[in-house]
Amino acid sequence: MEIRKVKVAVIGGGASGLACAITCGERFGKNSTVIIERQARVGKKLLATGNGRCNITNRNASPEHYHGDEMIIKSVLNRFSPKDCEKFFAKMGVLFRDEDDGRVYPYSNQASTVLDGMRMYCAKLGVSEICDFEIKHIKKNNGFFSIISENITVQAENIVFATGSKASPSLGANDSGYKLLQNFGIVPTSLKPALCPVLTKEKYKNLKGVRSKGIVTLFDGGKKIISREGEIQFTDYGISGICVFEISRFISECRNPKISIDLMKEYSENHLCDYLFKCRKIFTNTGDILTGALNKKLAQIIVQTCGFSQKTCRELSESDIKKIAHTVKNFTFTPLKSDDYSYAQVCAGGVTSKYIDIDTLVSKTVKNLYICGELLDVDGDCGGYNLHFAFGSGIIVGKSVK
């Protein structure tokens, strides 16, 4: 069996792992650092981020855009700003392009630019990759970690866990990192999918593909939990869109979750009633009464939901009009709790500050064992926040390794 000895072994060749390996390579020189990747190549998930464009960071990166362990969040963000992220990638020749809402992309608009830049810089620093490395076991003896596969054993003074979470299994994600950490007594919090579409009890197949702007609000037994504004995408299984993604992580915490969508935020119910009274005189079929305001398919579903499809517009009473207006402002769905990570961008939950030092991200109980990226109990909103944390936490670990 081949045995390779290095100073730092980074398990996982994703965003945080690559950032960590680069920082270690800069500090310790050639042949000091190796990236161990279970898949055939590094960066597979990175290539898929931002619909293939890679939303690298967000100019508004701050704690209020993150969830999870507040101590870890604040520690990382206090030492890694969007400007720091830009400087880090400038070393690789990667230019940034700013877009709406603080989102930052590579100037090329291609995720491959980011991955290629990081890999070429790794090669320049003498950081090596070992792909198709399925870890059978990790043990620590005499101050060295032995990372054992079927054909190769890597012995390292320091080990960095950057395996990512089990979100997006189609891109190769799984829970192997959590399992390996548990062998060292490091146990994550309960895990749940985040930034994902929401499956609902109500199924409106006719709405598949329809998009509408609005405000999405999650309630638990009538209590408002969170509200987000943006474009809603209706599917044959429920609802999607960035604003939906951002409330998805909270659903599993609710006992009696309901989602209400305000489809016409600029209009009060009273103004809508005035509008509908006028439309009652214009249109004949009740299914057409909202045609001038909403997508035609969505307008028809609203009327069907109210139970007025069989009436003509002139047969609608004042209370009927009020009901339609109320439904437009409160189009309600019952979300189904799900543990399906297939469409989740990230995983909520992970390793907390109970197990790691927040300044160095090193284990409190296992010397020279570090953790970064999605394995930590940190998840961000849509818009580059998760990649920002991944890069930042990887760099902080790289600077902390001894």
DODO-745096 format. One record per residue (C-alpha): residue in three letters; z, y, x; residue number from 1. Coordinates in pm, whole numbers. Layout:
N
+------+--------+--------+--------+-----+
! code !      w !      v !      u ! pos !
+------+--------+--------+--------+-----+
!  ALA !      Z !      Y !      X ! NUM !
...
+------+--------+--------+--------+-----+
//
This chain:
402
+------+--------+--------+--------+-----+
! code !      w !      v !      u ! pos !
+------+--------+--------+--------+-----+
!  MET !      0 !      0 !      0 !   1 !
!  GLU !    -92 !    347 !    125 !   2 !
!  ILE !    206 !    580 !    191 !   3 !
!  ARG !    165 !    956 !    212 !   4 !
!  LYS !    443 !   1189 !    321 !   5 !
!  VAL !    451 !   1555 !    213 !   6 !
!  LYS !    697 !   1837 !    176 !   7 !
!  VAL !    614 !   1903 !   -190 !   8 !
!  ALA !    473 !   1672 !   -457 !   9 !
!  VAL !    364 !   1847 !   -775 !  10 !
!  ILE !    331 !   1606 !  -1067 !  11 !
!  GLY !     69 !   1749 !  -1301 !  12 !
!  GLY !   -247 !   1944 !  -1226 !  13 !
!  GLY !   -239 !   2186 !  -1516 !  14 !
!  ALA !   -178 !   2563 !  -1517 !  15 !
!  SER !    182 !   2554 !  -1394 !  16 !
!  GLY !    121 !   2272 !  -1146 !  17 !
!  LEU !   -176 !   2443 !   -985 !  18 !
!  ALA !      8 !   2777 !   -964 !  19 !
!  CYS !    306 !   2604 !   -805 !  20 !
!  ALA !     92 !   2409 !   -557 !  21 !
!  ILE !    -88 !   2728 !   -448 !  22 !
!  THR !    240 !   2907 !   -386 !  23 !
!  CYS !    376 !   2611 !   -188 !  24 !
!  GLY !     54 !   2587 !     11 !  25 !
!  GLU !     81 !   2954 !    103 !  26 !
!  ARG !    439 !   2908 !    218 !  27 !
!  PHE !    428 !   2576 !    399 !  28 !
!  GLY !     71 !   2544 !    524 !  29 !
!  LYS !   -189 !   2270 !    525 !  30 !
!  ASN !   -104 !   1915 !    422 !  31 !
!  SER !    237 !   2024 !    297 !  32 !
!  THR !    163 !   1993 !    -72 !  33 !
!  VAL !     -5 !   1737 !   -294 !  34 !
!  ILE !    -92 !   1751 !   -664 !  35 !
!  ILE !    -50 !   1419 !   -843 !  36 !
!  GLU !   -263 !   1397 !  -1158 !  37 !
!  ARG !   -268 !   1110 !  -1408 !  38 !
!  GLN !   -616 !   1194 !  -1534 !  39 !
!  ALA !   -953 !   1176 !  -1359 !  40 !
!  ARG !   -943 !   1547 !  -1277 !  41 !
!  VAL !   -703 !   1840 !  -1280 !  42 !
!  GLY !   -712 !   2127 !  -1528 !  43 !
!  LYS !   -862 !   1948 !  -1828 !  44 !
!  LYS !   -641 !   2131 !  -2078 !  45 !
!  LEU !   -687 !   2461 !  -1894 !  46 !
!  LEU !  -1062 !   2436 !  -1949 !  47 !
!  ALA !  -1009 !   2410 !  -2325 !  48 !
!  THR !   -778 !   2710 !  -2363 !  49 !
!  GLY !   -901 !   3016 !  -2549 !  50 !
!  ASN !  -1191 !   2817 !  -2694 !  51 !
!  GLY !  -1320 !   2763 !  -2344 !  52 !
!  ARG !  -1266 !   3124 !  -2238 !  53 !
!  CYS !   -907 !   3089 !  -2106 !  54 !
!  ASN !   -675 !   3361 !  -2238 !  55 !
!  ILE !   -499 !   3398 !  -1901 !  56 !
!  THR !   -221 !   3638 !  -1997 !  57 !
!  ASN !   -125 !   3916 !  -2235 !  58 !
!  ARG !    -42 !   4274 !  -2136 !  59 !
!  ASN !    239 !   4266 !  -2393 !  60 !
!  ALA !    416 !   3964 !  -2244 !  61 !
!  SER !    786 !   4013 !  -2322 !  62 !
!  PRO !   1072 !   3798 !  -2460 !  63 !
!  GLU !   1005 !   3884 !  -2826 !  64 !
!  HIS !    680 !   3686 !  -2806 !  65 !
!  TYR !    859 !   3367 !  -2697 !  66 !
!  HIS !   1084 !   3106 !  -2855 !  67 !
!  GLY !   1329 !   2858 !  -2711 !  68 !
!  ASP !   1579 !   2900 !  -2428 !  69 !
!  GLU !   1633 !   3276 !  -2400 !  70 !
!  MET !   1790 !   3255 !  -2056 !  71 !
!  ILE !   1486 !   3082 !  -1907 !  72 !
!  ILE !   1246 !   3312 !  -2093 !  73 !
!  LYS !   1409 !   3632 !  -1966 !  74 !
!  SER !   1450 !   3501 !  -1612 !  75 !
!  VAL !   1082 !   3411 !  -1575 !  76 !
!  LEU !    942 !   3720 !  -1748 !  77 !
!  ASN !   1166 !   3954 !  -1550 !  78 !
!  ARG !   1005 !   3826 !  -1230 !  79 !
!  PHE !    648 !   3767 !  -1343 !  80 !
!  SER !    459 !   4042 !  -1522 !  81 !
!  PRO !     97 !   4058 !  -1640 !  82 !
!  LYS !     31 !   4278 !  -1334 !  83 !
!  ASP !    176 !   4004 !  -1112 !  84 !
!  CYS !    -56 !   3757 !  -1283 !  85 !
!  GLU !   -355 !   3979 !  -1211 !  86 !
!  LYS !   -257 !   4009 !   -842 !  87 !
!  PHE !   -214 !   3633 !   -816 !  88 !
!  PHE !   -566 !   3565 !   -940 !  89 !
!  ALA !   -718 !   3852 !   -743 !  90 !
!  LYS !   -650 !   3644 !   -430 !  91 !
!  MET !   -896 !   3390 !   -571 !  92 !
!  GLY !  -1158 !   3647 !   -661 !  93 !
!  VAL !  -1095 !   3612 !  -1034 !  94 !
!  LEU !  -1151 !   3940 !  -1221 !  95 !
!  PHE !   -981 !   4018 !  -1552 !  96 !
!  ARG !  -1121 !   4153 !  -1878 !  97 !
!  ASP !   -889 !   4318 !  -2132 !  98 !
!  GLU !   -950 !   4269 !  -2503 !  99 !
!  ASP !   -773 !   4347 !  -2832 ! 100 !
!  ASP !   -398 !   4295 !  -2879 ! 101 !
!  GLY !   -334 !   4284 !  -2505 ! 102 !
!  ARG !   -529 !   3961 !  -2452 ! 103 !
!  VAL !   -667 !   3912 !  -2104 ! 104 !
!  TYR !   -956 !   3682 !  -2013 ! 105 !
!  PRO !  -1152 !   3613 !  -1695 ! 106 !
!  TYR !  -1433 !   3866 !  -1666 ! 107 !
!  SER !  -1683 !   3579 !  -1679 ! 108 !
!  ASN !  -1546 !   3469 !  -2019 ! 109 !
!  GLN !  -1536 !   3114 !  -1885 ! 110 !
!  ALA !  -1225 !   2903 !  -1833 ! 111 !
!  SER !  -1408 !   2724 !  -1554 ! 112 !
!  THR !  -1386 !   3045 !  -1348 ! 113 !
!  VAL !  -1006 !   3021 !  -1351 ! 114 !
!  LEU !   -994 !   2650 !  -1270 ! 115 !
!  ASP !  -1262 !   2671 !  -1000 ! 116 !
!  GLY !  -1086 !   2968 !   -841 ! 117 !
!  MET !   -753 !   2784 !   -829 ! 118 !
!  ARG !   -902 !   2460 !   -699 ! 119 !
!  MET !  -1107 !   2629 !   -426 ! 120 !
!  TYR !   -803 !   2829 !   -318 ! 121 !
!  CYS !   -598 !   2507 !   -309 ! 122 !
!  ALA !   -863 !   2351 !    -86 ! 123 !
!  LYS !   -855 !   2653 !    146 ! 124 !
!  LEU !   -477 !   2622 !    176 ! 125 !
!  GLY !   -498 !   2250 !    246 ! 126 !
!  VAL !   -339 !   2147 !    -84 ! 127 !
!  SER !   -470 !   1802 !   -176 ! 128 !
!  GLU !   -522 !   1628 !   -510 ! 129 !
!  ILE !   -468 !   1264 !   -599 ! 130 !
!  CYS !   -618 !   1193 !   -940 ! 131 !
!  ASP !   -606 !    879 !  -1154 ! 132 !
!  PHE !   -249 !    841 !  -1031 ! 133 !
!  GLU !    -51 !    650 !  -1293 ! 134 !
!  ILE !    315 !    673 !  -1197 ! 135 !
!  LYS !    494 !    342 !  -1224 ! 136 !
!  HIS !    828 !    458 !  -1095 ! 137 !
!  ILE !   1005 !    743 !   -915 ! 138 !
!  LYS !   1312 !    682 !   -701 ! 139 !
!  LYS !   1514 !    890 !   -459 ! 140 !
!  ASN !   1650 !    750 !   -134 ! 141 !
!  ASN !   1774 !    919 !    182 ! 142 !
!  GLY !   1673 !   1263 !     57 ! 143 !
!  PHE !   1314 !   1165 !    -24 ! 144 !
!  PHE !   1146 !   1108 !   -358 ! 145 !
!  SER !    916 !    807 !   -370 ! 146 !
!  ILE !    647 !    845 !   -636 ! 147 !
!  ILE !    496 !    503 !   -680 ! 148 !
!  SER !    164 !    401 !   -833 ! 149 !
!  GLU !    -17 !     71 !   -813 ! 150 !
!  ASN !   -191 !    152 !   -484 ! 151 !
!  ILE !    -27 !    463 !   -340 ! 152 !
!  THR !    328 !    582 !   -277 ! 153 !
!  VAL !    386 !    950 !   -214 ! 154 !
!  GLN !    709 !   1038 !    -37 ! 155 !
!  ALA !    820 !   1398 !    -78 ! 156 !
!  GLU !   1115 !   1614 !     21 ! 157 !
!  ASN !   1070 !   1811 !   -304 ! 158 !
!  ILE !    933 !   1706 !   -640 ! 159 !
!  VAL !    801 !   1939 !   -908 ! 160 !
!  PHE !    757 !   1821 !  -1265 ! 161 !
!  ALA !    464 !   2010 !  -1420 ! 162 !
!  THR !    325 !   1740 !  -1646 ! 163 !
!  GLY !    298 !   1955 !  -1956 ! 164 !
!  SER !    398 !   1851 !  -2306 ! 165 !
!  LYS !    250 !   1601 !  -2549 ! 166 !
!  ALA !     54 !   1865 !  -2740 ! 167 !
!  SER !   -323 !   1801 !  -2763 ! 168 !
!  PRO !   -336 !   1427 !  -2683 ! 169 !
!  SER !   -718 !   1438 !  -2706 ! 170 !
!  LEU !   -706 !   1631 !  -2377 ! 171 !
!  GLY !   -490 !   1363 !  -2217 ! 172 !
!  ALA !   -146 !   1498 !  -2298 ! 173 !
!  ASN !    144 !   1258 !  -2350 ! 174 !
!  ASP !    521 !   1238 !  -2319 ! 175 !
!  SER !    530 !   1075 !  -1974 ! 176 !
!  GLY !    696 !   1379 !  -1814 ! 177 !
!  TYR !    992 !   1368 !  -2051 ! 178 !
!  LYS !   1035 !    996 !  -1991 ! 179 !
!  LEU !   1030 !   1035 !  -1614 ! 180 !
!  LEU !   1287 !   1315 !  -1631 ! 181 !
!  GLN !   1518 !   1108 !  -1850 ! 182 !
!  ASN !   1542 !    858 !  -1563 ! 183 !
!  PHE !   1715 !   1139 !  -1374 ! 184 !
!  GLY !   1948 !   1215 !  -1665 ! 185 !
!  ILE !   1749 !   1522 !  -1779 ! 186 !
!  VAL !   1700 !   1505 !  -2155 ! 187 !
!  PRO !   1485 !   1753 !  -2356 ! 188 !
!  THR !   1582 !   1900 !  -2690 ! 189 !
!  SER !   1416 !   1765 !  -3003 ! 190 !
!  LEU !   1042 !   1826 !  -2982 ! 191 !
!  LYS !    796 !   1946 !  -3245 ! 192 !
!  PRO !    433 !   2060 !  -3256 ! 193 !
!  ALA !    372 !   2435 !  -3241 ! 194 !
!  LEU !     74 !   2667 !  -3274 ! 195 !
!  CYS !   -107 !   2428 !  -3503 ! 196 !
!  PRO !   -274 !   2419 !  -3846 ! 197 !
!  VAL !    -48 !   2348 !  -4142 ! 198 !
!  LEU !    -96 !   2051 !  -4373 ! 199 !
!  THR !    -11 !   2137 !  -4732 ! 200 !
!  LYS !     62 !   1952 !  -5054 ! 201 !
!  GLU !   -206 !   2156 !  -5229 ! 202 !
!  LYS !   -559 !   2045 !  -5138 ! 203 !
!  TYR !   -847 !   2278 !  -5226 ! 204 !
!  LYS !  -1156 !   2102 !  -5093 ! 205 !
!  ASN !  -1382 !   2377 !  -5228 ! 206 !
!  LEU !  -1210 !   2623 !  -4994 ! 207 !
!  LYS !  -1301 !   2435 !  -4677 ! 208 !
!  GLY !  -1450 !   2685 !  -4433 ! 209 !
!  VAL !  -1347 !   2995 !  -4631 ! 210 !
!  ARG !  -1182 !   3275 !  -4430 ! 211 !
!  SER !   -980 !   3565 !  -4561 ! 212 !
!  LYS !   -755 !   3827 !  -4407 ! 213 !
!  GLY !   -401 !   3849 !  -4533 ! 214 !
!  ILE !    -29 !   3823 !  -4468 ! 215 !
!  VAL !    123 !   3475 !  -4437 ! 216 !
!  THR !    496 !   3442 !  -4503 ! 217 !
!  LEU !    716 !   3135 !  -4466 ! 218 !
!  PHE !   1012 !   3102 !  -4700 ! 219 !
!  ASP !   1293 !   2847 !  -4702 ! 220 !
!  GLY !   1445 !   2812 !  -5047 ! 221 !
!  GLY !   1345 !   3168 !  -5126 ! 222 !
!  LYS !   1472 !   3315 !  -4797 ! 223 !
!  LYS !   1209 !   3484 !  -4582 ! 224 !
!  ILE !   1184 !   3317 !  -4239 ! 225 !
!  ILE !    883 !   3475 !  -4069 ! 226 !
!  SER !    571 !   3671 !  -4160 ! 227 !
!  ARG !    242 !   3714 !  -3973 ! 228 !
!  GLU !    -80 !   3902 !  -4050 ! 229 !
!  GLY !   -435 !   3799 !  -3964 ! 230 !
!  GLU !   -727 !   3586 !  -4068 ! 231 !
!  ILE !   -647 !   3272 !  -4267 ! 232 !
!  GLN !   -885 !   2980 !  -4248 ! 233 !
!  PHE !   -875 !   2742 !  -4543 ! 234 !
!  THR !   -935 !   2373 !  -4476 ! 235 !
!  ASP !   -957 !   2058 !  -4683 ! 236 !
!  TYR !   -607 !   1964 !  -4566 ! 237 !
!  GLY !   -430 !   2300 !  -4576 ! 238 !
!  ILE !   -449 !   2629 !  -4388 ! 239 !
!  SER !   -524 !   2740 !  -4033 ! 240 !
!  GLY !   -579 !   3052 !  -3825 ! 241 !
!  ILE !   -372 !   3233 !  -3561 ! 242 !
!  CYS !   -129 !   3383 !  -3811 ! 243 !
!  VAL !    -70 !   3033 !  -3952 ! 244 !
!  PHE !    -27 !   2888 !  -3603 ! 245 !
!  GLU !    252 !   3134 !  -3531 ! 246 !
!  ILE !    463 !   3028 !  -3829 ! 247 !
!  SER !    398 !   2654 !  -3787 ! 248 !
!  ARG !    682 !   2592 !  -3539 ! 249 !
!  PHE !    941 !   2707 !  -3794 ! 250 !
!  ILE !    841 !   2473 !  -4076 ! 251 !
!  SER !   1030 !   2172 !  -3943 ! 252 !
!  GLU !   1350 !   2378 !  -3946 ! 253 !
!  CYS !   1321 !   2451 !  -4320 ! 254 !
!  ARG !   1477 !   2240 !  -4594 ! 255 !
!  ASN !   1254 !   2369 !  -4872 ! 256 !
!  PRO !    956 !   2543 !  -4708 ! 257 !
!  LYS !    701 !   2745 !  -4901 ! 258 !
!  ILE !    416 !   2956 !  -4767 ! 259 !
!  SER !    303 !   3263 !  -4957 ! 260 !
!  ILE !    -21 !   3444 !  -4875 ! 261 !
!  ASP !    -88 !   3805 !  -4970 ! 262 !
!  LEU !   -467 !   3813 !  -4993 ! 263 !
!  MET !   -493 !   4187 !  -5062 ! 264 !
!  LYS !   -223 !   4362 !  -4864 ! 265 !
!  GLU !   -368 !   4709 !  -4920 ! 266 !
!  TYR !   -316 !   4682 !  -5300 ! 267 !
!  SER !     11 !   4660 !  -5492 ! 268 !
!  GLU !     33 !   4430 !  -5794 ! 269 !
!  ASN !     16 !   4733 !  -6022 ! 270 !
!  HIS !   -302 !   4858 !  -5854 ! 271 !
!  LEU !   -451 !   4511 !  -5879 ! 272 !
!  CYS !   -370 !   4500 !  -6249 ! 273 !
!  ASP !   -551 !   4832 !  -6301 ! 274 !
!  TYR !   -849 !   4694 !  -6112 ! 275 !
!  LEU !   -853 !   4369 !  -6311 ! 276 !
!  PHE !   -830 !   4551 !  -6646 ! 277 !
!  LYS !  -1150 !   4734 !  -6548 ! 278 !
!  CYS !  -1315 !   4410 !  -6432 ! 279 !
!  ARG !  -1224 !   4247 !  -6764 ! 280 !
!  LYS !  -1479 !   4477 !  -6924 ! 281 !
!  ILE !  -1743 !   4419 !  -6655 ! 282 !
!  PHE !  -1750 !   4039 !  -6630 ! 283 !
!  THR !  -1785 !   3767 !  -6890 ! 284 !
!  ASN !  -1659 !   3455 !  -6710 ! 285 !
!  THR !  -1298 !   3465 !  -6595 ! 286 !
!  GLY !  -1397 !   3290 !  -6271 ! 287 !
!  ASP !  -1593 !   3602 !  -6177 ! 288 !
!  ILE !  -1319 !   3858 !  -6238 ! 289 !
!  LEU !  -1219 !   3870 !  -5867 ! 290 !
!  THR !  -1573 !   3839 !  -5732 ! 291 !
!  GLY !  -1580 !   4204 !  -5624 ! 292 !
!  ALA !  -1261 !   4168 !  -5423 ! 293 !
!  LEU !  -1240 !   3820 !  -5270 ! 294 !
!  ASN !  -1461 !   3543 !  -5138 ! 295 !
!  LYS !  -1624 !   3389 !  -5446 ! 296 !
!  LYS !  -1482 !   3041 !  -5390 ! 297 !
!  LEU !  -1135 !   3179 !  -5326 ! 298 !
!  ALA !  -1158 !   3403 !  -5635 ! 299 !
!  GLN !  -1244 !   3105 !  -5853 ! 300 !
!  ILE !   -956 !   2896 !  -5713 ! 301 !
!  ILE !   -712 !   3178 !  -5787 ! 302 !
!  VAL !   -820 !   3184 !  -6153 ! 303 !
!  GLN !   -807 !   2803 !  -6173 ! 304 !
!  THR !   -456 !   2807 !  -6025 ! 305 !
!  CYS !   -350 !   3046 !  -6299 ! 306 !
!  GLY !   -498 !   2812 !  -6564 ! 307 !
!  PHE !   -745 !   3061 !  -6711 ! 308 !
!  SER !  -1078 !   2898 !  -6624 ! 309 !
!  GLN !  -1162 !   2823 !  -6987 ! 310 !
!  LYS !  -1103 !   3176 !  -7108 ! 311 !
!  THR !  -1353 !   3459 !  -7114 ! 312 !
!  CYS !  -1256 !   3785 !  -6945 ! 313 !
!  ARG !  -1205 !   3960 !  -7281 ! 314 !
!  GLU !   -964 !   3685 !  -7386 ! 315 !
!  LEU !   -731 !   3758 !  -7097 ! 316 !
!  SER !   -406 !   3912 !  -7215 ! 317 !
!  GLU !   -199 !   4169 !  -7028 ! 318 !
!  SER !     36 !   3895 !  -6908 ! 319 !
!  ASP !   -267 !   3690 !  -6794 ! 320 !
!  ILE !   -390 !   3984 !  -6587 ! 321 !
!  LYS !    -45 !   4026 !  -6434 ! 322 !
!  LYS !    -35 !   3656 !  -6346 ! 323 !
!  ILE !   -370 !   3675 !  -6167 ! 324 !
!  ALA !   -258 !   3985 !  -5974 ! 325 !
!  HIS !     68 !   3816 !  -5880 ! 326 !
!  THR !   -115 !   3505 !  -5757 ! 327 !
!  VAL !   -348 !   3714 !  -5541 ! 328 !
!  LYS !    -40 !   3869 !  -5380 ! 329 !
!  ASN !    147 !   3538 !  -5367 ! 330 !
!  PHE !    -99 !   3252 !  -5320 ! 331 !
!  THR !    151 !   2973 !  -5260 ! 332 !
!  PHE !    135 !   2652 !  -5058 ! 333 !
!  THR !    387 !   2378 !  -4993 ! 334 !
!  PRO !    371 !   2281 !  -4623 ! 335 !
!  LEU !    417 !   1918 !  -4527 ! 336 !
!  LYS !    635 !   1856 !  -4225 ! 337 !
!  SER !    442 !   1671 !  -3958 ! 338 !
!  ASP !    497 !   1523 !  -3612 ! 339 !
!  ASP !    123 !   1511 !  -3544 ! 340 !
!  TYR !     50 !   1677 !  -3209 ! 341 !
!  SER !   -326 !   1624 !  -3237 ! 342 !
!  TYR !   -407 !   1988 !  -3313 ! 343 !
!  ALA !    -99 !   2151 !  -3160 ! 344 !
!  GLN !   -168 !   2391 !  -2874 ! 345 !
!  VAL !    186 !   2362 !  -2741 ! 346 !
!  CYS !    511 !   2178 !  -2798 ! 347 !
!  ALA !    830 !   2350 !  -2911 ! 348 !
!  GLY !   1148 !   2228 !  -2743 ! 349 !
!  GLY !   1200 !   2084 !  -2397 ! 350 !
!  VAL !   1437 !   2104 !  -2101 ! 351 !
!  THR !   1698 !   2378 !  -2136 ! 352 !
!  SER !   1912 !   2582 !  -1898 ! 353 !
!  LYS !   2181 !   2317 !  -1945 ! 354 !
!  TYR !   1992 !   2111 !  -1686 ! 355 !
!  ILE !   1824 !   2368 !  -1463 ! 356 !
!  ASP !   1914 !   2681 !  -1270 ! 357 !
!  ILE !   1737 !   2970 !  -1444 ! 358 !
!  ASP !   1664 !   3157 !  -1120 ! 359 !
!  THR !   1500 !   2873 !   -929 ! 360 !
!  LEU !   1418 !   2621 !  -1206 ! 361 !
!  VAL !   1574 !   2349 !   -991 ! 362 !
!  SER !   1779 !   2070 !  -1144 ! 363 !
!  LYS !   2154 !   2131 !  -1150 ! 364 !
!  THR !   2224 !   1765 !  -1080 ! 365 !
!  VAL !   1929 !   1633 !   -875 ! 366 !
!  LYS !   1872 !   1818 !   -548 ! 367 !
!  ASN !   1513 !   1934 !   -481 ! 368 !
!  LEU !   1386 !   1842 !   -828 ! 369 !
!  TYR !   1212 !   2132 !  -1004 ! 370 !
!  ILE !   1064 !   2175 !  -1352 ! 371 !
!  CYS !    806 !   2426 !  -1473 ! 372 !
!  GLY !    556 !   2492 !  -1752 ! 373 !
!  GLU !    557 !   2329 !  -2093 ! 374 !
!  LEU !    829 !   2079 !  -2006 ! 375 !
!  LEU !   1075 !   2367 !  -2038 ! 376 !
!  ASP !   1218 !   2474 !  -2371 ! 377 !
!  VAL !    984 !   2772 !  -2399 ! 378 !
!  ASP !    684 !   2829 !  -2625 ! 379 !
!  GLY !    502 !   3153 !  -2689 ! 380 !
!  ASP !    292 !   3314 !  -2959 ! 381 !
!  CYS !    -88 !   3293 !  -2957 ! 382 !
!  GLY !   -267 !   3531 !  -2727 ! 383 !
!  GLY !   -218 !   3421 !  -2367 ! 384 !
!  TYR !    161 !   3409 !  -2373 ! 385 !
!  ASN !    189 !   3036 !  -2304 ! 386 !
!  LEU !    -48 !   3042 !  -2007 ! 387 !
!  HIS !    134 !   3346 !  -1871 ! 388 !
!  PHE !    462 !   3154 !  -1877 ! 389 !
!  ALA !    299 !   2846 !  -1727 ! 390 !
!  PHE !    158 !   3040 !  -1431 ! 391 !
!  GLY !    478 !   3242 !  -1389 ! 392 !
!  SER !    717 !   2948 !  -1396 ! 393 !
!  GLY !    494 !   2754 !  -1155 ! 394 !
!  ILE !    488 !   3043 !   -908 ! 395 !
!  ILE !    866 !   3090 !   -933 ! 396 !
!  VAL !    919 !   2721 !   -854 ! 397 !
!  GLY !    674 !   2748 !   -565 ! 398 !
!  LYS !    878 !   3036 !   -422 ! 399 !
!  SER !   1206 !   2850 !   -476 ! 400 !
!  VAL !   1121 !   2520 !   -308 ! 401 !
!  LYS !   1312 !   2476 !     20 ! 402 !
+------+--------+--------+--------+-----+
//
